[in-house]
Amino acid sequence: MKELRKHSRRKIGILGLLLVTIVTLSGCAKEGLADIDNGELRFEEIMAIKVSAMLADEEVIGLNDEEIKDFVSLVNSFDLKRDDEAQSDKYGAPFVFTLEQSDGGKTKLQFFDNILMVNSKARYRISEGDGTMLMEYCDRVYQYEPELVKICRQYIEGKKEFSTKAGNIDYSIYRIEEMTFDDYKSAAFQTDEKVTEKNVGDYRMVTVGDTQPDEIGMHNYAVLLVDTRDKEVKGYAPTK
């Protein structure tokens, strides 16, 4: 009988320890790495953040703990001004940060041209200085160019047609687009490629560089036609 009580107490003790452990682990699981708390922008207990370059259709990158803390600290330092009518330039490489919170909530913060859009609704302006810090941060965690952009860089740097501006093109600014046949025709590509309504889906129009002219009126950007099957540039659209 005493032996039975001993075993019973032992089982109760083990169950109690397991219960305490489970409760402790559950409590830890609910704690986030950091909180965003900047005016109207409030997101508590952020557990994970994933980032992607939206228009580039690139792979999603999961930030590590230190990168998450750095990003949250950066956002908390922004001087935000609500402006739901704010519009962005159509060129660029917008970054989308998906926040995952301990309660299961998810929020998308899209940064583009010094505009922050929250869940595709509320918009805020950030200063040029904040925008620069954000892009420097993104460069650190997103340290490679998409494959099609690399292909375009190699093509441009090897072609005399781009010799006057090749060194001034900013390849961190890009746009990769699918095309309709009408889009293809309107671009007026210089190419020997036989693009038709049936095979136009095999090509992408890739824009690299800044669309703003410099002091002598030169536009430092290029628009290229890339075949996604053999990963080659097949032509370019003349730009002024």
ABEGO torsion letter per residue (X at the ends): XAAAAAAAAAAAAAAAAAAAAAAAAAAAAABBABBBBBEABBBBGBABBBBBBAAAGBBBBBBBAAAAAAAAAAAAABBBBBBAABBBBABEBBBBBBBBBAAGBBBBBBBBGGBBBBGGBBBBBBBAAAAAAAAAAAAAABABBBAAAAAAAAAAAABAAAAAAAAABBAABBBBBBBBAAAAAAAGBBBABBBBAAAAAABBBBBBEBABBBAAGBBBBBBBBBBAAAGBBAEBBBBX
